[in-house]
Amino acid sequence: MSIPRYEFVNPLVQTFGDGAVLTYNYVSYDAAGKVMSRWNFTEVYRQSGSRWEIVQSHASYVHGQRPAAP
């Protein structure tokens, strides 16, 4: 699978103590510049020493639209 271009749109980080939640929209494009898919992402992180580790990640299609077939 090839994804020639993609964007992370509207990233937002919310922190709480040793944790953080990152939300963003992901848009992928084909070689001609046509949108292939749109996703909503949520990722939960925890700080362990000087490192941040992903605890949970969730993705869903925007408005229930499935990505284009390859």
PyMOL Python script that loads the backbone (N, CA, C, O; Angstrom):
from pymol import cmd

cmd.read_pdbstr("""\
ATOM      1  N   MET A   1       0.842  -1.165   0.000  1.00  0.00           N
ATOM      2  CA  MET A   1       0.000   0.000   0.000  1.00  0.00           C
ATOM      3  C   MET A   1       0.889   1.230   0.000  1.00  0.00           C
ATOM      4  O   MET A   1       1.892   1.279   0.712  1.00  0.00           O
ATOM      5  N   SER A   2       0.525   2.208  -0.788  1.00  0.00           N
ATOM      6  CA  SER A   2       1.288   3.443  -0.878  1.00  0.00           C
ATOM      7  C   SER A   2       0.401   4.622  -0.488  1.00  0.00           C
ATOM      8  O   SER A   2      -0.723   4.751  -0.974  1.00  0.00           O
ATOM      9  N   ILE A   3       0.905   5.462   0.372  1.00  0.00           N
ATOM     10  CA  ILE A   3       0.202   6.691   0.748  1.00  0.00           C
ATOM     11  C   ILE A   3       1.148   7.841   0.423  1.00  0.00           C
ATOM     12  O   ILE A   3       2.006   8.187   1.236  1.00  0.00           O
ATOM     13  N   PRO A   4       0.996   8.441  -0.775  1.00  0.00           N
ATOM     14  CA  PRO A   4       1.921   9.478  -1.211  1.00  0.00           C
ATOM     15  C   PRO A   4       1.906  10.735  -0.338  1.00  0.00           C
ATOM     16  O   PRO A   4       2.923  11.415  -0.202  1.00  0.00           O
ATOM     17  N   ARG A   5       0.740  11.040   0.255  1.00  0.00           N
ATOM     18  CA  ARG A   5       0.648  12.254   1.068  1.00  0.00           C
ATOM     19  C   ARG A   5      -0.408  12.060   2.136  1.00  0.00           C
ATOM     20  O   ARG A   5      -1.415  11.389   1.915  1.00  0.00           O
ATOM     21  N   TYR A   6      -0.170  12.654   3.299  1.00  0.00           N
ATOM     22  CA  TYR A   6      -1.156  12.604   4.379  1.00  0.00           C
ATOM     23  C   TYR A   6      -1.018  13.851   5.232  1.00  0.00           C
ATOM     24  O   TYR A   6       0.003  14.537   5.195  1.00  0.00           O
ATOM     25  N   GLU A   7      -2.057  14.133   5.997  1.00  0.00           N
ATOM     26  CA  GLU A   7      -2.077  15.298   6.883  1.00  0.00           C
ATOM     27  C   GLU A   7      -2.596  14.900   8.261  1.00  0.00           C
ATOM     28  O   GLU A   7      -3.478  14.051   8.384  1.00  0.00           O
ATOM     29  N   PHE A   8      -2.040  15.525   9.292  1.00  0.00           N
ATOM     30  CA  PHE A   8      -2.586  15.460  10.639  1.00  0.00           C
ATOM     31  C   PHE A   8      -3.269  16.797  10.864  1.00  0.00           C
ATOM     32  O   PHE A   8      -2.602  17.830  10.905  1.00  0.00           O
ATOM     33  N   VAL A   9      -4.590  16.795  11.011  1.00  0.00           N
ATOM     34  CA  VAL A   9      -5.384  18.023  11.085  1.00  0.00           C
ATOM     35  C   VAL A   9      -5.934  18.196  12.500  1.00  0.00           C
ATOM     36  O   VAL A   9      -6.326  17.224  13.145  1.00  0.00           O
ATOM     37  N   ASN A  10      -5.958  19.412  12.966  1.00  0.00           N
ATOM     38  CA  ASN A  10      -6.531  19.778  14.269  1.00  0.00           C
ATOM     39  C   ASN A  10      -5.947  18.995  15.445  1.00  0.00           C
ATOM     40  O   ASN A  10      -6.707  18.502  16.279  1.00  0.00           O
ATOM     41  N   PRO A  11      -4.621  18.864  15.536  1.00  0.00           N
ATOM     42  CA  PRO A  11      -4.076  18.139  16.688  1.00  0.00           C
ATOM     43  C   PRO A  11      -4.324  18.913  17.989  1.00  0.00           C
ATOM     44  O   PRO A  11      -4.195  20.137  18.034  1.00  0.00           O
ATOM     45  N   LEU A  12      -4.677  18.182  19.031  1.00  0.00           N
ATOM     46  CA  LEU A  12      -4.922  18.789  20.337  1.00  0.00           C
ATOM     47  C   LEU A  12      -4.363  17.855  21.404  1.00  0.00           C
ATOM     48  O   LEU A  12      -4.701  16.672  21.437  1.00  0.00           O
ATOM     49  N   VAL A  13      -3.501  18.390  22.284  1.00  0.00           N
ATOM     50  CA  VAL A  13      -2.940  17.628  23.396  1.00  0.00           C
ATOM     51  C   VAL A  13      -3.518  18.192  24.686  1.00  0.00           C
ATOM     52  O   VAL A  13      -3.478  19.399  24.927  1.00  0.00           O
ATOM     53  N   GLN A  14      -4.053  17.300  25.508  1.00  0.00           N
ATOM     54  CA  GLN A  14      -4.567  17.671  26.824  1.00  0.00           C
ATOM     55  C   GLN A  14      -3.795  16.849  27.847  1.00  0.00           C
ATOM     56  O   GLN A  14      -3.794  15.620  27.782  1.00  0.00           O
ATOM     57  N   THR A  15      -3.138  17.521  28.793  1.00  0.00           N
ATOM     58  CA  THR A  15      -2.324  16.812  29.776  1.00  0.00           C
ATOM     59  C   THR A  15      -3.036  16.762  31.120  1.00  0.00           C
ATOM     60  O   THR A  15      -3.857  17.622  31.440  1.00  0.00           O
ATOM     61  N   PHE A  16      -2.706  15.742  31.895  1.00  0.00           N
ATOM     62  CA  PHE A  16      -3.225  15.592  33.248  1.00  0.00           C
ATOM     63  C   PHE A  16      -2.221  14.761  34.030  1.00  0.00           C
ATOM     64  O   PHE A  16      -2.091  13.559  33.798  1.00  0.00           O
ATOM     65  N   GLY A  17      -1.509  15.399  34.957  1.00  0.00           N
ATOM     66  CA  GLY A  17      -0.494  14.689  35.737  1.00  0.00           C
ATOM     67  C   GLY A  17       0.539  14.043  34.846  1.00  0.00           C
ATOM     68  O   GLY A  17       1.189  14.718  34.047  1.00  0.00           O
ATOM     69  N   ASP A  18       0.696  12.728  34.978  1.00  0.00           N
ATOM     70  CA  ASP A  18       1.653  11.972  34.168  1.00  0.00           C
ATOM     71  C   ASP A  18       1.014  11.391  32.914  1.00  0.00           C
ATOM     72  O   ASP A  18       1.557  10.465  32.313  1.00  0.00           O
ATOM     73  N   GLY A  19      -0.139  11.929  32.513  1.00  0.00           N
ATOM     74  CA  GLY A  19      -0.830  11.420  31.339  1.00  0.00           C
ATOM     75  C   GLY A  19      -1.168  12.529  30.365  1.00  0.00           C
ATOM     76  O   GLY A  19      -1.130  13.713  30.699  1.00  0.00           O
ATOM     77  N   ALA A  20      -1.499  12.117  29.152  1.00  0.00           N
ATOM     78  CA  ALA A  20      -1.906  13.066  28.117  1.00  0.00           C
ATOM     79  C   ALA A  20      -2.797  12.349  27.108  1.00  0.00           C
ATOM     80  O   ALA A  20      -2.673  11.146  26.882  1.00  0.00           O
ATOM     81  N   VAL A  21      -3.692  13.120  26.514  1.00  0.00           N
ATOM     82  CA  VAL A  21      -4.550  12.609  25.451  1.00  0.00           C
ATOM     83  C   VAL A  21      -4.291  13.453  24.212  1.00  0.00           C
ATOM     84  O   VAL A  21      -4.344  14.682  24.264  1.00  0.00           O
ATOM     85  N   LEU A  22      -4.012  12.784  23.099  1.00  0.00           N
ATOM     86  CA  LEU A  22      -3.800  13.439  21.814  1.00  0.00           C
ATOM     87  C   LEU A  22      -4.971  13.072  20.913  1.00  0.00           C
ATOM     88  O   LEU A  22      -5.267  11.892  20.722  1.00  0.00           O
ATOM     89  N   THR A  23      -5.633  14.076  20.361  1.00  0.00           N
ATOM     90  CA  THR A  23      -6.692  13.837  19.376  1.00  0.00           C
ATOM     91  C   THR A  23      -6.310  14.575  18.086  1.00  0.00           C
ATOM     92  O   THR A  23      -5.727  15.659  18.126  1.00  0.00           O
ATOM     93  N   TYR A  24      -6.647  13.972  16.953  1.00  0.00           N
ATOM     94  CA  TYR A  24      -6.386  14.613  15.666  1.00  0.00           C
ATOM     95  C   TYR A  24      -7.207  13.927  14.585  1.00  0.00           C
ATOM     96  O   TYR A  24      -7.730  12.830  14.778  1.00  0.00           O
ATOM     97  N   ASN A  25      -7.306  14.591  13.454  1.00  0.00           N
ATOM     98  CA  ASN A  25      -7.931  14.029  12.261  1.00  0.00           C
ATOM     99  C   ASN A  25      -6.809  13.699  11.288  1.00  0.00           C
ATOM    100  O   ASN A  25      -5.843  14.452  11.165  1.00  0.00           O
ATOM    101  N   TYR A  26      -6.942  12.576  10.601  1.00  0.00           N
ATOM    102  CA  TYR A  26      -5.942  12.111   9.654  1.00  0.00           C
ATOM    103  C   TYR A  26      -6.599  12.029   8.281  1.00  0.00           C
ATOM    104  O   TYR A  26      -7.679  11.457   8.133  1.00  0.00           O
ATOM    105  N   VAL A  27      -5.941  12.603   7.285  1.00  0.00           N
ATOM    106  CA  VAL A  27      -6.457  12.570   5.913  1.00  0.00           C
ATOM    107  C   VAL A  27      -5.343  12.037   5.019  1.00  0.00           C
ATOM    108  O   VAL A  27      -4.220  12.542   5.053  1.00  0.00           O
ATOM    109  N   SER A  28      -5.653  11.015   4.217  1.00  0.00           N
ATOM    110  CA  SER A  28      -4.661  10.481   3.277  1.00  0.00           C
ATOM    111  C   SER A  28      -5.111  10.765   1.848  1.00  0.00           C
ATOM    112  O   SER A  28      -6.302  10.840   1.548  1.00  0.00           O
ATOM    113  N   TYR A  29      -4.105  10.923   0.972  1.00  0.00           N
ATOM    114  CA  TYR A  29      -4.351  11.287  -0.428  1.00  0.00           C
ATOM    115  C   TYR A  29      -3.647  10.309  -1.351  1.00  0.00           C
ATOM    116  O   TYR A  29      -2.607   9.751  -1.001  1.00  0.00           O
ATOM    117  N   ASP A  30      -4.224  10.100  -2.547  1.00  0.00           N
ATOM    118  CA  ASP A  30      -3.556   9.284  -3.551  1.00  0.00           C
ATOM    119  C   ASP A  30      -2.572  10.153  -4.336  1.00  0.00           C
ATOM    120  O   ASP A  30      -2.424  11.340  -4.045  1.00  0.00           O
ATOM    121  N   ALA A  31      -1.902   9.567  -5.326  1.00  0.00           N
ATOM    122  CA  ALA A  31      -0.879  10.283  -6.096  1.00  0.00           C
ATOM    123  C   ALA A  31      -1.446  11.468  -6.872  1.00  0.00           C
ATOM    124  O   ALA A  31      -0.725  12.424  -7.157  1.00  0.00           O
ATOM    125  N   ALA A  32      -2.741  11.411  -7.217  1.00  0.00           N
ATOM    126  CA  ALA A  32      -3.373  12.503  -7.958  1.00  0.00           C
ATOM    127  C   ALA A  32      -3.887  13.614  -7.035  1.00  0.00           C
ATOM    128  O   ALA A  32      -4.392  14.632  -7.507  1.00  0.00           O
ATOM    129  N   GLY A  33      -3.757  13.414  -5.722  1.00  0.00           N
ATOM    130  CA  GLY A  33      -4.213  14.425  -4.771  1.00  0.00           C
ATOM    131  C   GLY A  33      -5.636  14.233  -4.294  1.00  0.00           C
ATOM    132  O   GLY A  33      -6.161  15.070  -3.559  1.00  0.00           O
ATOM    133  N   LYS A  34      -6.277  13.128  -4.705  1.00  0.00           N
ATOM    134  CA  LYS A  34      -7.645  12.842  -4.274  1.00  0.00           C
ATOM    135  C   LYS A  34      -7.630  12.231  -2.870  1.00  0.00           C
ATOM    136  O   LYS A  34      -6.774  11.405  -2.553  1.00  0.00           O
ATOM    137  N   VAL A  35      -8.589  12.647  -2.031  1.00  0.00           N
ATOM    138  CA  VAL A  35      -8.681  12.104  -0.681  1.00  0.00           C
ATOM    139  C   VAL A  35      -8.986  10.616  -0.753  1.00  0.00           C
ATOM    140  O   VAL A  35      -9.947  10.201  -1.402  1.00  0.00           O
ATOM    141  N   MET A  36      -8.156   9.807  -0.079  1.00  0.00           N
ATOM    142  CA  MET A  36      -8.382   8.364  -0.022  1.00  0.00           C
ATOM    143  C   MET A  36      -9.209   7.998   1.208  1.00  0.00           C
ATOM    144  O   MET A  36     -10.108   7.161   1.133  1.00  0.00           O
ATOM    145  N   SER A  37      -8.897   8.633   2.343  1.00  0.00           N
ATOM    146  CA  SER A  37      -9.636   8.327   3.569  1.00  0.00           C
ATOM    147  C   SER A  37      -9.492   9.451   4.583  1.00  0.00           C
ATOM    148  O   SER A  37      -8.550  10.242   4.544  1.00  0.00           O
ATOM    149  N   ARG A  38     -10.457   9.493   5.490  1.00  0.00           N
ATOM    150  CA  ARG A  38     -10.455  10.449   6.600  1.00  0.00           C
ATOM    151  C   ARG A  38     -10.724   9.668   7.875  1.00  0.00           C
ATOM    152  O   ARG A  38     -11.630   8.836   7.924  1.00  0.00           O
ATOM    153  N   TRP A  39      -9.934   9.939   8.905  1.00  0.00           N
ATOM    154  CA  TRP A  39     -10.040   9.228  10.173  1.00  0.00           C
ATOM    155  C   TRP A  39     -10.014  10.201  11.349  1.00  0.00           C
ATOM    156  O   TRP A  39      -9.456  11.294  11.258  1.00  0.00           O
ATOM    157  N   ASN A  40     -10.622   9.786  12.438  1.00  0.00           N
ATOM    158  CA  ASN A  40     -10.480  10.464  13.731  1.00  0.00           C
ATOM    159  C   ASN A  40      -9.599   9.574  14.592  1.00  0.00           C
ATOM    160  O   ASN A  40      -9.814   8.363  14.650  1.00  0.00           O
ATOM    161  N   PHE A  41      -8.612  10.153  15.259  1.00  0.00           N
ATOM    162  CA  PHE A  41      -7.717   9.393  16.130  1.00  0.00           C
ATOM    163  C   PHE A  41      -7.742   9.960  17.543  1.00  0.00           C
ATOM    164  O   PHE A  41      -7.857  11.170  17.739  1.00  0.00           O
ATOM    165  N   THR A  42      -7.633   9.077  18.515  1.00  0.00           N
ATOM    166  CA  THR A  42      -7.436   9.429  19.911  1.00  0.00           C
ATOM    167  C   THR A  42      -6.344   8.517  20.445  1.00  0.00           C
ATOM    168  O   THR A  42      -6.415   7.297  20.293  1.00  0.00           O
ATOM    169  N   GLU A  43      -5.335   9.109  21.069  1.00  0.00           N
ATOM    170  CA  GLU A  43      -4.252   8.327  21.650  1.00  0.00           C
ATOM    171  C   GLU A  43      -4.019   8.793  23.086  1.00  0.00           C
ATOM    172  O   GLU A  43      -3.969   9.991  23.361  1.00  0.00           O
ATOM    173  N   VAL A  44      -3.878   7.833  23.989  1.00  0.00           N
ATOM    174  CA  VAL A  44      -3.640   8.124  25.402  1.00  0.00           C
ATOM    175  C   VAL A  44      -2.199   7.745  25.717  1.00  0.00           C
ATOM    176  O   VAL A  44      -1.752   6.646  25.389  1.00  0.00           O
ATOM    177  N   TYR A  45      -1.478   8.658  26.354  1.00  0.00           N
ATOM    178  CA  TYR A  45      -0.072   8.459  26.703  1.00  0.00           C
ATOM    179  C   TYR A  45       0.121   8.550  28.215  1.00  0.00           C
ATOM    180  O   TYR A  45      -0.669   9.183  28.916  1.00  0.00           O
ATOM    181  N   ARG A  46       1.187   7.907  28.709  1.00  0.00           N
ATOM    182  CA  ARG A  46       1.607   8.098  30.094  1.00  0.00           C
ATOM    183  C   ARG A  46       3.105   8.367  30.076  1.00  0.00           C
ATOM    184  O   ARG A  46       3.840   7.844  29.238  1.00  0.00           O
ATOM    185  N   GLN A  47       3.537   9.192  31.017  1.00  0.00           N
ATOM    186  CA  GLN A  47       4.951   9.507  31.114  1.00  0.00           C
ATOM    187  C   GLN A  47       5.614   8.521  32.057  1.00  0.00           C
ATOM    188  O   GLN A  47       5.168   8.318  33.186  1.00  0.00           O
ATOM    189  N   SER A  48       6.682   7.915  31.574  1.00  0.00           N
ATOM    190  CA  SER A  48       7.446   6.951  32.360  1.00  0.00           C
ATOM    191  C   SER A  48       8.893   7.443  32.364  1.00  0.00           C
ATOM    192  O   SER A  48       9.630   7.227  31.402  1.00  0.00           O
ATOM    193  N   GLY A  49       9.295   8.104  33.449  1.00  0.00           N
ATOM    194  CA  GLY A  49      10.616   8.737  33.477  1.00  0.00           C
ATOM    195  C   GLY A  49      10.636   9.884  32.494  1.00  0.00           C
ATOM    196  O   GLY A  49       9.807  10.790  32.584  1.00  0.00           O
ATOM    197  N   SER A  50      11.570   9.863  31.555  1.00  0.00           N
ATOM    198  CA  SER A  50      11.651  10.930  30.552  1.00  0.00           C
ATOM    199  C   SER A  50      10.973  10.540  29.239  1.00  0.00           C
ATOM    200  O   SER A  50      11.031  11.293  28.266  1.00  0.00           O
ATOM    201  N   ARG A  51      10.328   9.363  29.203  1.00  0.00           N
ATOM    202  CA  ARG A  51       9.688   8.864  27.978  1.00  0.00           C
ATOM    203  C   ARG A  51       8.174   8.953  28.069  1.00  0.00           C
ATOM    204  O   ARG A  51       7.601   8.869  29.155  1.00  0.00           O
ATOM    205  N   TRP A  52       7.539   9.122  26.931  1.00  0.00           N
ATOM    206  CA  TRP A  52       6.087   9.044  26.828  1.00  0.00           C
ATOM    207  C   TRP A  52       5.753   7.744  26.113  1.00  0.00           C
ATOM    208  O   TRP A  52       6.328   7.447  25.067  1.00  0.00           O
ATOM    209  N   GLU A  53       4.823   6.963  26.671  1.00  0.00           N
ATOM    210  CA  GLU A  53       4.431   5.681  26.102  1.00  0.00           C
ATOM    211  C   GLU A  53       2.951   5.705  25.755  1.00  0.00           C
ATOM    212  O   GLU A  53       2.142   6.253  26.504  1.00  0.00           O
ATOM    213  N   ILE A  54       2.595   5.112  24.622  1.00  0.00           N
ATOM    214  CA  ILE A  54       1.189   5.008  24.244  1.00  0.00           C
ATOM    215  C   ILE A  54       0.539   3.922  25.094  1.00  0.00           C
ATOM    216  O   ILE A  54       1.026   2.794  25.165  1.00  0.00           O
ATOM    217  N   VAL A  55      -0.566   4.280  25.735  1.00  0.00           N
ATOM    218  CA  VAL A  55      -1.330   3.340  26.553  1.00  0.00           C
ATOM    219  C   VAL A  55      -2.483   2.770  25.738  1.00  0.00           C
ATOM    220  O   VAL A  55      -2.777   1.577  25.811  1.00  0.00           O
ATOM    221  N   GLN A  56      -3.135   3.633  24.959  1.00  0.00           N
ATOM    222  CA  GLN A  56      -4.296   3.216  24.155  1.00  0.00           C
ATOM    223  C   GLN A  56      -4.375   4.086  22.919  1.00  0.00           C
ATOM    224  O   GLN A  56      -4.074   5.279  22.966  1.00  0.00           O
ATOM    225  N   SER A  57      -4.781   3.486  21.814  1.00  0.00           N
ATOM    226  CA  SER A  57      -4.978   4.220  20.570  1.00  0.00           C
ATOM    227  C   SER A  57      -6.298   3.767  19.958  1.00  0.00           C
ATOM    228  O   SER A  57      -6.624   2.581  19.976  1.00  0.00           O
ATOM    229  N   HIS A  58      -7.054   4.720  19.418  1.00  0.00           N
ATOM    230  CA  HIS A  58      -8.337   4.396  18.803  1.00  0.00           C
ATOM    231  C   HIS A  58      -8.487   5.205  17.527  1.00  0.00           C
ATOM    232  O   HIS A  58      -8.155   6.390  17.493  1.00  0.00           O
ATOM    233  N   ALA A  59      -8.989   4.562  16.473  1.00  0.00           N
ATOM    234  CA  ALA A  59      -9.241   5.237  15.204  1.00  0.00           C
ATOM    235  C   ALA A  59     -10.646   4.884  14.730  1.00  0.00           C
ATOM    236  O   ALA A  59     -11.117   3.761  14.913  1.00  0.00           O
ATOM    237  N   SER A  60     -11.303   5.863  14.119  1.00  0.00           N
ATOM    238  CA  SER A  60     -12.624   5.609  13.534  1.00  0.00           C
ATOM    239  C   SER A  60     -12.762   6.423  12.254  1.00  0.00           C
ATOM    240  O   SER A  60     -12.178   7.498  12.114  1.00  0.00           O
ATOM    241  N   TYR A  61     -13.545   5.889  11.327  1.00  0.00           N
ATOM    242  CA  TYR A  61     -13.809   6.593  10.075  1.00  0.00           C
ATOM    243  C   TYR A  61     -14.560   7.881  10.371  1.00  0.00           C
ATOM    244  O   TYR A  61     -15.405   7.920  11.266  1.00  0.00           O
ATOM    245  N   VAL A  62     -14.257   8.928   9.625  1.00  0.00           N
ATOM    246  CA  VAL A  62     -14.992  10.183   9.770  1.00  0.00           C
ATOM    247  C   VAL A  62     -16.408   9.988   9.259  1.00  0.00           C
ATOM    248  O   VAL A  62     -16.610   9.560   8.123  1.00  0.00           O
ATOM    249  N   HIS A  63     -17.376  10.298  10.085  1.00  0.00           N
ATOM    250  CA  HIS A  63     -18.795  10.194   9.733  1.00  0.00           C
ATOM    251  C   HIS A  63     -19.169   8.820   9.190  1.00  0.00           C
ATOM    252  O   HIS A  63     -20.070   8.703   8.359  1.00  0.00           O
ATOM    253  N   GLY A  64     -18.483   7.784   9.656  1.00  0.00           N
ATOM    254  CA  GLY A  64     -18.803   6.431   9.246  1.00  0.00           C
ATOM    255  C   GLY A  64     -18.386   6.073   7.834  1.00  0.00           C
ATOM    256  O   GLY A  64     -18.775   5.021   7.328  1.00  0.00           O
ATOM    257  N   GLN A  65     -17.602   6.926   7.184  1.00  0.00           N
ATOM    258  CA  GLN A  65     -17.184   6.644   5.805  1.00  0.00           C
ATOM    259  C   GLN A  65     -15.994   5.707   5.801  1.00  0.00           C
ATOM    260  O   GLN A  65     -14.956   6.017   6.386  1.00  0.00           O
ATOM    261  N   ARG A  66     -16.130   4.588   5.160  1.00  0.00           N
ATOM    262  CA  ARG A  66     -15.002   3.658   5.055  1.00  0.00           C
ATOM    263  C   ARG A  66     -13.979   4.200   4.067  1.00  0.00           C
ATOM    264  O   ARG A  66     -14.328   4.928   3.139  1.00  0.00           O
ATOM    265  N   PRO A  67     -12.704   3.840   4.272  1.00  0.00           N
ATOM    266  CA  PRO A  67     -11.669   4.301   3.322  1.00  0.00           C
ATOM    267  C   PRO A  67     -11.888   3.676   1.942  1.00  0.00           C
ATOM    268  O   PRO A  67     -12.520   2.628   1.805  1.00  0.00           O
ATOM    269  N   ALA A  68     -11.355   4.344   0.940  1.00  0.00           N
ATOM    270  CA  ALA A  68     -11.484   3.853  -0.433  1.00  0.00           C
ATOM    271  C   ALA A  68     -10.777   2.508  -0.582  1.00  0.00           C
ATOM    272  O   ALA A  68      -9.734   2.282   0.032  1.00  0.00           O
ATOM    273  N   ALA A  69     -11.329   1.633  -1.380  1.00  0.00           N
ATOM    274  CA  ALA A  69     -10.712   0.325  -1.645  1.00  0.00           C
ATOM    275  C   ALA A  69      -9.433   0.530  -2.440  1.00  0.00           C
ATOM    276  O   ALA A  69      -9.382   1.400  -3.308  1.00  0.00           O
ATOM    277  N   PRO A  70      -8.389  -0.264  -2.156  1.00  0.00           N
ATOM    278  CA  PRO A  70      -7.117  -0.103  -2.905  1.00  0.00           C
ATOM    279  C   PRO A  70      -7.252  -0.481  -4.354  1.00  0.00           C
ATOM    280  O   PRO A  70      -6.281  -0.401  -5.106  1.00  0.00           O
TER     281      PRO A  70
END
""", "prot")
cmd.dss("prot")
cmd.show_as("cartoon", "prot")
cmd.util.cbc("prot")
cmd.orient("prot")
